[in-house]
């Protein structure tokens, strides 16, 4: 059975057919749920178990900037009151961080566009900061000036569903004329063995390392075209994946100067054909928008950070501004 392409994905080759599903809510016709919010299947230490990762990492790119948006999504605080999330998230009028509610300032919502002025799945809005807001005094985030490269490793922070087990489970996959069939007991004969996790029904803010595995992805997300890249779930090497309610979650990449840049926003996951619902399997992909493409629009709304790095012109080649 030859691989198929879903979601107008470019330069893709899969061992099994894969299906695109949003991260914010259940999507008819796919085995996966949408990924708004931020439920992360955390990367492991190579021993088959998934750590909690529910406190900020030692080299923290912005754990306290991430919170829930609306009813089914996640967002990241850029600074100066501005929040970035995925457009397909519901209820983009409230941003909750560490239990503190931040309400949208009416008239500040912006749906971002692609370079050809077609709609994309990114939404920017400004919130009022109450006196007890943990966001008070935060600097503006740096946004990547150019796209990532294969094998770049970054940090994903989300607020979606957690895994239901700490140890990976096993499925046996049989390729039939009617598509892939998944079994929890070994049917014998010719089959492949795939490991992964079931999702719990609990949301929690977590982080995971992610490695860029594929570039030049283009997907239709709720009627909007998104240009980006993908990371692959590979817990044996410590790399995680997104899950339900992770739409709008940020991916940070190193800036080459012991700091971080905001490089991507989570929009969807790609699972194998007929993959059991509410699961994440090794080899699944998380799809991210490439924020270097949308950077100028964002900075037209919010002020650009002024740092010594930019003033001296010593910007790493990886993040050089596009012409």
N, C-alpha and C positions, 0 to 999 in steps of 0.2 A: 504494500500500500504506500504510494508515494506521498511525501510531505505536501501539505497545502499551506497557502499563505492566507492570513487573516488580517483585516484592518489595513489594507494597502501597505503592508510592511515591506520595506526595501531590503535587498541583500540578505534574505533569511534562508537558512537551511536547517531543518530540524530532523532529528531521528524519528519523532512522532509528530503528527499534525498537532497544531496548537490553536487555542482559542483565546480571544481577547475578552476581558471583563473589567468593567469599571470597579473602582475601589470604594465608592460611596454608598451603593445600594444594590439590591439584587437586580440582575440584568436578565431579562427573558432570553432564553435560547443558549445560555452559557452555563457551564458548570460552576463558574466562579461568581462571587458577588462583587458589586462595585467597591472601589476602595477610597472612600473619603475617610476622614478621621485618621487614625493611625494605629492600626494593630500590627505590630511587627512580629514576624517569626524570626526570632533573634538568631544570629550566627552563633556557632558553637566553638569549642576549643579543639575540635578534631576527634572527640571521643564519643560522638553520637548523641550528646545531650545538648540542650539549649539553655543557656544561662538566662537569668532574669533581665539584666541590663536595664533596670528600672530607675537607676540614678545616673546622674551625669557621668560621662566617661572622664578619665583622667585628663586627656587633652580635649576639652569640651569645645565644640564649635558653636553651640547655642542651644543647649538642652532647655534652658529656662525661657527661650523665645517661642517654644512650640506649644500649641494648645488646640483645643477642639473648636471647630467652626460649625455653627448651626447644629443640626441633629445627626449628621452622618459624615462629617469631614474633619480635616485637620488644616491648620494654617501655621504660618511662620511670621513672626514679628520682624519687620524690616527696620523699624526705628521711626521716630517722629510721628508715632501713632498709626503707621501704615502696616497692613497685614496682607499677605499674599496667599492665595489658595487656588483650588481648581474651580472653574465656573460651574461644573455639574454638581457641586455640593449644594445641599438644600439648606435654606435658612441662613444665608450669608449676612446676617445682621448682628451676630454676637460671636465674640471670641473669648473663650474661657481658658485662663492660664492659672494653674495651681489654685483652682476654686474661685478665682476672682473674675467676675464678669466685666467684659469691655464691650460696650454697645457702639454700633456704627454711627458715625456722624452723617445725617441724611445728606444725600447729594454727592457723596464722595466715592461711590462705587464706579469702577472702571473695568469693563471687559476688554482685555487686550486683544490685539490683532496680529496676524501673520504679516510678513513683509509685503505680501500682495494685497493687504487690507481685508483678507477673509478672516472670519472669526476663529479664535483659538480658545482652548479650555483653561484660561488663566484669568483670575479675577483679583483686583486690587481694591482695597477699601480702607478707610481711616476710622479709627475708633477713639473715643474719649478715654483718657486714662484716669481712673479714680485715684484718690489719695493713697489707697492701700495696694495699688497695682505693683506687681513684681517687675513690670516693664519700665518703671520710672528710671530715667537716667541712662538707659541703654543707648549705645552708639548705633549709628546706621551700619547695616550690613554691607559688606562688599559683595557685588554680584560678578560672576565670572565674565571675563571679557571675550573669551573664545571657548569653544566646546572642549569636552574631555577627550582623552585618548584611550585606546584599549589598555586594560589592566590598571588604569588609575584606581586607587582605593580611597573611598571616602566614608563618611558617617551619615546614616539615615536615622532620623528621629521622627517617630510617629505616635499616634494615639489610638490605634485600631485594636482589633481583637487579638488576644494572645493565643498561643498554642495550648491545646488541652493536655498535652503530655510533655514531659521533659525528655523522654527517650523517643527516638524516631520509630515509627511503625513501618511495616512492610506490606506492600501490595504486589500481586503477581499479575502481569499484563499479557494478555493473549491477543495477537493481531488476527482478526477475522475479516471475512468479506464485508461484514456489516460494521466494521470499525473496531476500535480497541475495547476489549472487555477487561474489567478490573476485578480481581478476586482478593479476598483477605486470607484465604487458605490456598495452598499450592495445588493447582489442578493437574500438575504433571505435564509432560509433553513439552513442546516448544513454547517458551514464555520468557518474558523479561521480568526482572525484579527491580522494583522502584520503591524507595523509602521516602517518608515524609511525615507530616503532622496533620492531625485534625485541629480545627479551630475551637476554642472555647467560646462562651457567650459573654466574656468579660473584656472590657476595654481598659487599656492602661498605657501610659506614656512609656515608651521603651526606645532603645537605640540599637543599631546593628551596623557593623562594617559592611560595605557593599563594594564590589569590584566591577568596573565597566567591562562588559563582555561584548556588546554589539553597538555599532553606530548606525546613523542614517535610517532610523526608524521614522515612519510617517503613519499616523493612525487617525481614524475618525473617532472622536470622543463626543458622544451626544450631539452629533451634527457639526462639530467643529474640528478642523484639522490641526493636529499637533505635531511639531517636528522635534525629535529628540533622540534618545538612546536607551539602552536597556542594561540591566544588571541581572545576573543569574544566581538563583538560590543554590548555594554550595556550602553546606554546614561543615563538611569535612575540612574545608579550608577557612572556616569561620565567617562565611558571608551569609547574610540574611535575605529576607524577602518581605514584601508588603502583604497586607491582608485587608479584610473588610474594614472600612472607615479610615483608610490611610490616604485617600485622595487629598491632595493639598499638602502632603508632608514634604519636608525639605531634604535634599541631599547636599551635603557640604563636601568640598574637595580641598586638599591642601593648596595653599597659594605659593608654595616654594619659599616662603619667608617666615616659617614657623607660625603661620596663621591659617585662616580658612576663607574660602569664598562660597557663596551660595550658587550651586551649579545646576540644580534641577528641582522640579516639583513632581511628585508621584501622581499618576493619573489612572493607571490600570495594571492588571497582572495578565500574563499569558500562561494558561495552563494547557495540559495535554488533552487531546480529544477524549471525550467521555470521562474525564477525570472525576472521581467522586466529589460531590458538593462539599463545601466547607473544609477543604484540604489544601495544603501546600506541599508539593512534591519537589524533591531535588531535581534541578533542571528547569523549573519554572522561571519565568522572567518577570521583573518589574519594569514598567515603562515610565520614563521620565521625560518631561519637556526639557529642552536645552535652553536655559535662561540666557545664554549669551546672545541668542537670536532675538530675545525680547527685552534685553537690557536697556536699550535706548528709550523704549516706551516707558519702562518703569522709572527711569531717571528723569524723564520729562515731567513726571508727576511728583516724585519725591526728590529732594536734593541729593546729589552724589557725595559720598564721603570724601573728605579731604584728608589725606594721610601723607606722611613723609614718603611712603612708597610711591604714591602717585606724583607728588611734587618733584621728586628727584628723577622721575622717569624710569626708575629701576623696576619695571614691571616684568615678571617672568614671561617668557615667550608663550607659554601655554595659555596665558590669559590676555594676550595682546588684543587690543580693540580691533574689531573688524572694520574694514573700509566700506 
